[in-house]
Amino acid sequence: MTVRVAGDGRAKQGPVRATLAYLHVFVGLHPNARRMLLGNLCINVGLGVFGVLFNLYLVALHHSVGYVGLVAAATTTGQAAIAPLAGLALRRYSERAVLMAGAAIMALASGLSALVTNDVLLVVAAALSGVGFSTATIPALPYMMRYATIRQRTHLFSAYFASATIGTMIGSLLSGAVPTLTAGLIHAHGDTTALYDRVGLLVGVLVTAIGVVWFRSMRDSAPPLDDEDYPTRTVTQARDEQRTRRAVLVMLLATVIIALSMGATMPFFNVYFATRLHAGTGTIGTIFAVSGLVCAVVAFLAPVFGRWGRLPGFNAARILTAPAFLLFWLHPGLGIATLAYIARNSFGTVSGALENTYSMEILPARLRGIVSGWRSLAYNGGWSVGSLAAGLIVARFGYDAIFLGAAVLTLVGSAVYYGYFAIGDRRWSMVDRRWSIENKDG
């Protein structure tokens, strides 16, 4: 049933039709957007496999824990170092070409990681893997802006987050199934752990390579705008360079602050569950798997939070992650801690999808690739500093300090972002509000 609302000439849809209209936006995504999502799914399957198996593989090769940390640092360094260059590359090459190159580098570096045992080559391969990942993700944001109408943007960005989450989950499942299956098919003598892990890693490489094929199947030509859309560039052409530059600096500052909170907590949750809450490995794995599944579902609901504006939507979702950090500070039981962890990740998924949409919408097209690169650098740099600082803080003061600090940093980062874009320079929020009103039924 459709009800006509007096005064605005618009039809208010019933819940069934509203749900179908909501889902139809996903179905109506441009073919290039769908191919990009499949490519993103594939490279994240590879990441999921390596996220579980690679450290175990290094240990099976009799490398020390310190060396494992060095390899992880090399990956992060590669991601951060290439980020500005990947953004600049978009001025000369198409998003499709850069996405393909990044996925190809990931596949080659992952293959090298799975086959070599030399200490130096493994570090080099890890750094190249980080280079490939940044190169394969930075072009995605400006690419999605070109291949989605205003109504589709938040849906597409949400689907992008969901494809990454689902891909990582599939990769995690494969990382457990493939070595087990290999052990049943291949009967080798001696310590076979490294061999079975290597087979699993190579399966991840194969799926990553399939991602290259999906990226290659995309087309460079931009689709025509439909009758409900208009180029976002016209909104920002009237902004002078100084205002745009100031907006980018605020964006980067807020990104660094939030990344510090993430880096200080996310790498330590598994250790916290094990040492403070005495959860077993199987329990921790189940918590992480359930969290991933919930986040994949929640990602598709991000447009609901953005119906009245991306800016208030993602800031509200981000602020709601602060109480979750405070719950850990209060030492809850395992059940409450599990719910807090899932809630934090769910709200983080929503805020990430909406923030990426908003940050691309307020920028002129010529700056989107460059700013995407600098935001990646700011995020990876902040994450690395946060992780390093948190390790020292936990060793001296325990976990309470990092969870309390993360809650404070989350609120500060949200205040910086919202304070500037919604209060300090209200013209940005007015643009966001107009888009939201015009597309509220999407």
C-alpha positions as CSV (number, residue, x, y, z in Angstrom):
1,M,0.0,0.0,0.0
2,T,1.2,3.5,-0.9
3,V,0.2,6.5,1.1
4,R,0.4,10.0,-0.3
5,V,1.8,12.6,2.1
6,A,0.0,15.9,2.0
7,G,2.0,18.9,1.2
8,D,5.1,17.4,-0.4
9,G,3.5,15.5,-3.2
10,R,5.6,12.4,-2.4
11,A,4.4,8.9,-1.8
12,K,5.3,7.3,1.6
13,Q,6.0,3.6,1.0
14,G,4.8,0.8,3.2
15,P,7.5,-1.3,4.9
16,V,7.5,-4.1,2.3
17,R,7.8,-1.8,-0.7
18,A,10.4,0.3,1.1
19,T,12.5,-2.8,1.8
20,L,12.1,-3.9,-1.8
21,A,13.1,-0.4,-3.1
22,Y,16.1,-0.5,-0.7
23,L,17.3,-3.9,-2.1
24,H,16.6,-2.8,-5.6
25,V,19.3,-0.1,-5.3
26,F,21.8,-2.9,-4.8
27,V,20.5,-5.0,-7.7
28,G,20.6,-1.9,-10.0
29,L,24.3,-1.2,-9.4
30,H,26.3,-0.7,-12.6
31,P,28.0,-3.8,-14.1
32,N,31.4,-2.2,-13.6
33,A,30.6,-1.7,-9.9
34,R,29.6,-5.4,-9.5
35,R,32.8,-6.5,-11.2
36,M,34.8,-4.4,-8.9
37,L,33.0,-5.8,-5.8
38,L,33.8,-9.4,-7.0
39,G,37.5,-8.4,-7.5
40,N,37.6,-6.9,-4.0
41,L,36.0,-10.1,-2.7
42,C,38.7,-12.2,-4.3
43,I,41.7,-10.2,-3.0
44,N,40.2,-10.2,0.5
45,V,39.8,-14.0,0.3
46,G,43.6,-14.0,-0.3
47,L,44.1,-11.6,2.6
48,G,42.0,-13.8,4.9
49,V,44.0,-16.9,4.0
50,F,47.3,-15.1,4.7
51,G,46.0,-13.4,7.8
52,V,45.5,-16.8,9.4
53,L,48.3,-19.0,7.9
54,F,51.3,-16.8,7.1
55,N,52.4,-16.2,10.7
56,L,51.9,-19.9,11.4
57,Y,53.9,-20.7,8.2
58,L,56.8,-18.5,9.4
59,V,56.8,-20.2,12.8
60,A,56.8,-23.6,11.1
61,L,59.9,-22.5,9.2
62,H,61.5,-21.9,12.7
63,H,61.5,-18.1,12.5
64,S,61.4,-16.3,15.8
65,V,58.4,-14.3,17.1
66,G,60.5,-11.1,16.7
67,Y,61.0,-11.9,13.0
68,V,57.3,-12.4,12.6
69,G,56.8,-8.9,14.0
70,L,59.4,-7.6,11.6
71,V,57.5,-9.1,8.6
72,A,54.2,-7.6,9.9
73,A,55.9,-4.2,10.2
74,A,57.2,-4.5,6.6
75,T,53.7,-5.1,5.3
76,T,52.3,-2.0,7.1
77,T,55.3,0.1,5.9
78,G,54.7,-0.9,2.3
79,Q,51.0,0.1,2.6
80,A,51.9,3.5,4.1
81,A,54.8,4.3,1.8
82,I,53.0,3.7,-1.5
83,A,49.7,5.4,-0.5
84,P,50.5,8.9,-1.7
85,L,52.1,7.6,-4.9
86,A,49.1,5.4,-5.7
87,G,46.9,8.5,-5.4
88,L,49.2,10.4,-7.8
89,A,49.2,7.5,-10.2
90,L,45.5,8.1,-10.7
91,R,46.2,11.4,-12.5
92,R,48.0,9.5,-15.2
93,Y,46.3,6.1,-15.3
94,S,42.7,4.9,-15.0
95,E,41.4,3.5,-11.7
96,R,40.9,0.2,-13.5
97,A,44.6,0.0,-14.5
98,V,45.8,0.9,-11.0
99,L,43.4,-1.6,-9.4
100,M,44.7,-4.3,-11.8
101,A,48.3,-3.5,-11.0
102,G,47.7,-3.5,-7.3
103,A,46.0,-6.9,-7.3
104,A,48.7,-8.3,-9.6
105,I,51.4,-7.1,-7.2
106,M,49.5,-8.7,-4.3
107,A,49.3,-12.0,-6.2
108,L,53.0,-12.0,-7.1
109,A,54.1,-11.0,-3.6
110,S,51.9,-13.5,-2.0
111,G,53.2,-16.2,-4.3
112,L,56.8,-15.2,-3.4
113,S,55.9,-15.3,0.3
114,A,54.5,-18.8,0.0
115,L,57.5,-20.2,-1.9
116,V,60.7,-18.7,-0.5
117,T,62.3,-19.3,2.8
118,N,65.1,-16.7,2.8
119,D,64.8,-14.2,5.6
120,V,65.4,-11.1,3.4
121,L,63.2,-12.2,0.6
122,L,60.3,-12.8,2.9
123,V,60.5,-9.3,4.3
124,V,60.7,-7.9,0.8
125,A,57.7,-10.0,-0.2
126,A,55.8,-8.7,2.8
127,A,56.5,-5.1,1.9
128,L,55.5,-5.7,-1.7
129,S,52.3,-7.3,-0.5
130,G,51.5,-4.1,1.5
131,V,52.3,-2.0,-1.6
132,G,49.9,-4.1,-3.7
133,F,47.1,-3.9,-1.1
134,S,47.2,-0.1,-1.0
135,T,47.4,0.1,-4.8
136,A,44.4,-2.2,-5.1
137,T,42.2,-0.3,-2.6
138,I,43.0,3.4,-3.0
139,P,41.5,3.7,-6.5
140,A,38.3,2.0,-5.4
141,L,36.8,5.1,-3.7
142,P,37.0,7.4,-6.7
143,Y,36.0,4.6,-9.0
144,M,32.8,3.9,-7.1
145,M,32.0,7.6,-7.2
146,R,32.0,7.5,-11.0
147,Y,29.9,4.3,-11.3
148,A,27.1,5.1,-8.9
149,T,24.3,7.6,-8.9
150,I,23.8,9.8,-5.8
151,R,21.2,7.3,-4.5
152,Q,23.5,4.3,-5.1
153,R,26.6,5.7,-3.5
154,T,26.1,4.7,0.1
155,H,24.8,1.4,-1.0
156,L,27.8,0.7,-3.2
157,F,30.3,1.8,-0.5
158,S,28.4,-0.4,2.0
159,A,28.6,-3.4,-0.4
160,Y,32.3,-2.7,-0.8
161,F,32.8,-3.0,3.0
162,A,30.6,-6.1,3.0
163,S,32.6,-7.8,0.2
164,A,35.8,-7.2,2.1
165,T,34.4,-8.7,5.2
166,I,32.8,-11.7,3.4
167,G,36.1,-12.3,1.5
168,T,38.1,-12.3,4.7
169,M,35.7,-14.8,6.3
170,I,35.9,-17.1,3.3
171,G,39.7,-16.9,3.4
172,S,39.7,-17.7,7.1
173,L,37.6,-20.8,6.4
174,L,39.8,-21.9,3.6
175,S,42.9,-21.4,5.8
176,G,41.6,-24.1,8.1
177,A,40.1,-26.4,5.4
178,V,42.9,-26.5,2.8
179,P,45.8,-27.7,5.1
180,T,43.5,-30.3,6.7
181,L,42.4,-31.6,3.2
182,T,46.0,-31.5,2.0
183,A,47.1,-33.6,5.0
184,G,44.5,-36.2,4.1
185,L,45.6,-36.4,0.5
186,I,49.4,-36.0,0.8
187,H,51.3,-38.3,3.2
188,A,54.7,-36.8,3.7
189,H,57.4,-37.7,6.2
190,G,58.8,-35.5,8.9
191,D,57.5,-32.1,10.0
192,T,54.8,-31.4,7.3
193,T,53.2,-28.3,8.9
194,A,55.1,-25.8,6.6
195,L,54.2,-27.9,3.6
196,Y,50.4,-28.0,4.4
197,D,50.4,-24.3,5.2
198,R,52.2,-23.5,2.0
199,V,49.5,-25.3,0.0
200,G,46.9,-23.2,1.8
201,L,48.8,-20.0,1.0
202,L,49.0,-20.9,-2.7
203,V,45.2,-21.4,-2.8
204,G,45.0,-17.8,-1.4
205,V,47.3,-16.7,-4.2
206,L,45.1,-18.3,-6.8
207,V,42.0,-16.6,-5.6
208,T,43.8,-13.2,-5.5
209,A,44.8,-13.8,-9.1
210,I,41.2,-14.3,-10.0
211,G,40.6,-10.9,-8.6
212,V,43.0,-9.5,-11.2
213,V,40.7,-11.1,-13.9
214,W,37.6,-9.4,-12.4
215,F,39.3,-6.0,-12.3
216,R,40.5,-6.5,-15.9
217,S,36.9,-7.2,-17.0
218,M,35.8,-3.7,-15.9
219,R,35.5,-0.9,-18.5
220,D,37.2,2.5,-18.5
221,S,34.3,4.4,-20.0
222,A,32.1,6.3,-17.5
223,P,28.3,5.7,-17.6
224,P,26.0,8.5,-18.4
225,L,24.3,10.2,-15.4
226,D,20.7,9.3,-15.0
227,D,18.0,11.9,-14.7
228,E,18.1,11.9,-10.9
229,D,21.9,12.5,-10.7
230,Y,24.2,15.3,-11.4
231,P,28.0,15.5,-11.2
232,T,29.2,16.1,-7.7
233,R,32.0,18.2,-9.1
234,T,29.7,21.1,-9.8
235,V,29.0,21.3,-6.0
236,T,32.6,21.9,-5.2
237,Q,33.7,24.0,-8.2
238,A,32.5,27.1,-6.3
239,R,34.7,26.3,-3.3
240,D,38.1,28.1,-3.4
241,E,41.3,26.1,-3.1
242,Q,41.9,27.3,0.5
243,R,38.6,25.9,1.8
244,T,39.2,22.6,0.1
245,R,42.7,22.4,1.4
246,R,41.5,23.1,4.9
247,A,38.8,20.5,4.7
248,V,41.4,17.9,3.5
249,L,43.7,18.7,6.5
250,V,40.8,18.3,8.9
251,M,39.9,15.0,7.3
252,L,43.5,13.8,7.7
253,L,43.8,14.9,11.3
254,A,40.5,13.1,12.3
255,T,41.7,10.0,10.4
256,V,45.0,10.0,12.3
257,I,43.2,10.3,15.7
258,I,40.8,7.5,14.9
259,A,43.6,5.3,13.5
260,L,45.5,5.8,16.8
261,S,42.5,4.4,18.7
262,M,42.2,1.5,16.3
263,G,45.8,0.6,16.2
264,A,46.0,0.7,20.0
265,T,43.2,-1.8,20.5
266,M,42.3,-4.0,17.5
267,P,45.6,-6.0,17.3
268,F,45.3,-6.8,21.1
269,F,41.7,-8.0,21.4
270,N,42.6,-11.7,20.8
271,V,45.3,-11.5,23.5
272,Y,42.9,-9.6,25.8
273,F,40.3,-12.3,25.4
274,A,42.9,-15.0,26.1
275,T,44.8,-13.5,29.0
276,R,42.2,-11.4,30.9
277,L,39.0,-13.3,30.1
278,H,40.6,-16.8,29.8
279,A,39.0,-17.6,26.5
280,G,40.3,-20.6,24.6
281,T,41.6,-20.4,21.0
282,G,38.4,-22.0,19.7
283,T,36.2,-19.5,21.6
284,I,38.2,-16.6,20.3
285,G,38.0,-17.9,16.7
286,T,34.2,-18.2,17.1
287,I,33.9,-14.7,18.5
288,F,35.9,-13.3,15.6
289,A,33.9,-15.3,13.0
290,V,30.5,-14.2,14.5
291,S,31.7,-10.6,14.5
292,G,32.7,-10.9,10.9
293,L,29.3,-12.3,9.9
294,V,27.4,-9.6,11.8
295,C,29.6,-6.9,10.2
296,A,28.9,-8.2,6.7
297,V,25.2,-8.0,7.3
298,V,25.4,-4.6,9.1
299,A,27.4,-3.2,6.2
300,F,24.4,-3.5,3.9
301,L,22.4,-1.4,6.4
302,A,24.8,1.5,6.4
303,P,22.5,3.5,4.0
304,V,19.8,3.5,6.7
305,F,22.2,5.5,9.0
306,G,22.8,7.9,6.1
307,R,19.2,8.7,5.3
308,W,19.4,12.1,7.1
309,G,23.0,12.8,6.1
310,R,26.3,10.9,5.7
311,L,28.0,13.4,8.1
312,P,25.7,12.9,11.1
313,G,25.2,9.3,10.3
314,F,28.8,8.2,10.4
315,N,29.6,10.5,13.4
316,A,26.7,9.0,15.4
317,A,27.9,5.4,14.5
318,R,31.5,6.3,15.4
319,I,30.6,7.9,18.8
320,L,28.7,4.7,19.7
321,T,31.9,2.7,19.5
322,A,33.3,4.7,22.5
323,P,31.0,3.0,25.1
324,A,32.2,-0.4,23.8
325,F,35.7,0.6,24.6
326,L,34.6,1.7,28.0
327,L,32.9,-1.6,28.7
328,F,36.3,-3.4,28.3
329,W,37.8,-0.8,30.6
330,L,35.2,-2.0,33.2
331,H,36.3,-5.6,33.0
332,P,33.1,-7.3,31.9
333,G,32.5,-11.1,31.7
334,L,33.2,-12.9,28.5
335,G,29.6,-12.7,27.3
336,I,29.3,-8.9,27.7
337,A,32.8,-8.5,26.3
338,T,31.8,-10.5,23.2
339,L,28.7,-8.3,22.6
340,A,30.8,-5.2,23.1
341,Y,33.4,-6.4,20.6
342,I,30.7,-7.2,18.0
343,A,28.9,-3.9,18.6
344,R,32.2,-1.9,18.2
345,N,33.0,-3.6,15.0
346,S,29.5,-3.2,13.6
347,F,29.3,0.5,14.3
348,G,32.8,0.9,13.0
349,T,31.7,-0.8,9.7
350,V,28.8,1.6,9.3
351,S,30.9,4.7,10.1
352,G,33.6,3.6,7.7
353,A,31.2,3.1,4.8
354,L,29.5,6.5,5.4
355,E,32.7,8.4,6.0
356,N,34.3,7.2,2.8
357,T,31.1,8.2,0.9
358,Y,31.0,11.6,2.4
359,S,34.8,12.3,2.0
360,M,34.6,11.5,-1.7
361,E,31.3,13.5,-2.3
362,I,32.6,16.8,-1.0
363,L,35.8,16.7,-3.1
364,P,36.2,17.6,-6.7
365,A,36.9,14.6,-8.9
366,R,40.5,15.6,-9.6
367,L,41.4,15.4,-5.9
368,R,39.6,12.2,-5.0
369,G,42.5,9.8,-5.9
370,I,45.1,11.9,-4.2
371,V,43.1,12.5,-1.0
372,S,42.3,8.8,-0.9
373,G,46.0,8.0,-1.0
374,W,46.8,10.5,1.8
375,R,44.0,9.2,3.9
376,S,45.4,5.7,3.5
377,L,48.8,7.0,4.6
378,A,47.3,8.8,7.6
379,Y,45.3,5.7,8.6
380,N,48.2,3.3,8.3
381,G,50.6,5.7,10.0
382,G,48.3,6.3,12.9
383,W,47.5,2.6,13.2
384,S,51.3,1.7,13.4
385,V,52.0,4.4,16.0
386,G,49.0,3.4,18.0
387,S,50.0,-0.3,17.9
388,L,53.6,0.5,19.0
389,A,52.5,2.8,21.8
390,A,49.9,0.4,23.0
391,G,52.4,-2.4,23.3
392,L,54.5,-0.3,25.6
393,I,51.5,0.9,27.6
394,V,50.1,-2.6,28.1
395,A,53.4,-3.9,29.3
396,R,53.7,-1.2,31.9
397,F,50.1,-0.2,32.8
398,G,47.9,-3.0,31.5
399,Y,44.9,-3.0,29.2
400,D,42.8,-0.4,31.1
401,A,44.8,2.5,29.8
402,I,44.5,1.6,26.1
403,F,40.7,1.0,26.2
404,L,40.1,4.3,28.1
405,G,42.5,6.1,25.7
406,A,40.7,4.6,22.7
407,A,37.3,5.8,24.0
408,V,38.7,9.3,24.5
409,L,40.5,9.4,21.1
410,T,37.2,8.2,19.4
411,L,35.3,11.1,20.9
412,V,38.0,13.6,20.0
413,G,38.3,12.4,16.4
414,S,34.5,12.6,16.0
415,A,34.4,16.1,17.5
416,V,37.2,17.3,15.2
417,Y,35.3,15.9,12.1
418,Y,31.8,17.0,13.1
419,G,32.9,20.2,14.7
420,Y,34.5,21.5,11.4
421,F,32.2,20.1,8.8
422,A,28.9,20.6,10.6
423,I,29.6,23.6,12.8
424,G,32.8,25.3,11.7
425,D,32.0,25.5,8.0
426,R,28.2,24.8,7.7
427,R,28.3,24.9,3.9
428,W,29.7,21.4,3.8
429,S,26.8,20.0,6.0
430,M,24.3,21.9,3.9
431,V,25.5,20.1,0.8
432,D,25.3,16.8,2.7
433,R,21.7,17.6,3.9
434,R,20.5,18.5,0.4
435,W,21.8,15.2,-1.0
436,S,20.1,13.3,1.8
437,I,16.7,15.0,1.4
438,E,16.7,14.5,-2.3
439,N,17.5,10.7,-1.9
440,K,15.9,9.9,1.4
441,D,13.8,7.1,-0.1
442,G,16.9,5.3,-1.4
